[in-house]
Amino acid sequence: MSIAENLADIERRISAAAQKSGRKREDILLLAVTKTIDTDRIKEAVELGYTSLGENRVQEIMEKYDKIQGVDWHLIGHLQTNKVKYIADKVKMIHSVDSLKLGEEISKRCANCGRVMDILVEVNIAGEEAKHGVPPDKAQELAAELAKLPNLHIKGLMTVAPYDPEPENNRKYFRLMRKLFVDIQNKNYDNTDMEFLSMGMTNDYETAIEEGANIVRIGTGIFGARNYT
Ligand SMILES: *Cc1c(COP(=O)(O)O)cnc(C)c1O
């Protein structure tokens, strides 16, 4: 199937899942995950109106930044503190803040370029060893600390759920994320507006939306299987 056909199918499924949770299609942001995808194919999606792009490596954002205009870049992968300086003036939102040290560096670099960065706190919701993210029972504490930093704006939470061919198995994790989200929202921290719950990928985005996700990050479903070289 073409990128346009894939997107049409995803649109239908997002709408149906949004309806199930009492929301509308326009309440959900579809982030097109473009890692390893070449610029010509990314532009196909952009021309269809998909202008919010997710990348998980700083290097790839740097390479694509000047070649693709009129889009918002979201950094969704693990970010090393020594690379923050390269993207502080380039990305719209960082989904993967999982330590105070990283938050401090982002705030510092954003102060230098005169902006406030929208961030999400990444939670390792299933406690997977190989994954980044703060443990669920430490998320609130981290949010409270990040909220004190002047050039950060906390906008919500993000998680990468376990890979499971049966998406229903991730429903419990999405529910926990939603609960954590509401708990933090109720704290009314400074510099914090809990607007976004970024969860759900190609394999499980419908379940994630049913449980409250309003950003889904989809790569394979749009562009097909990635070729790692
Ligand atoms: C690659 C990636 C995605 C998209 O994964 P697909 O299964 O291809 O949709 C979403 N989120 C993050 C953090 C990723 O690294």
The ligand as an ORCA input file, in Angstrom:
! r2SCAN-3c Opt
* xyz 0 1
  C      10.229      3.980     16.312
  C       9.409      4.601     17.358
  C       8.012      4.717     17.217
  C       7.242      4.178     16.039
  O       7.261      2.792     16.004
  P       6.393      1.969     14.931
  O       6.184      0.660     15.563
  O       7.208      1.912     13.680
  O       5.126      2.722     14.711
  C       7.315      5.340     18.238
  N       7.942      5.814     19.335
  C       9.266      5.748     19.503
  C       9.880      6.293     20.734
  C      10.049      5.125     18.518
  O      11.372      5.043     18.709
*
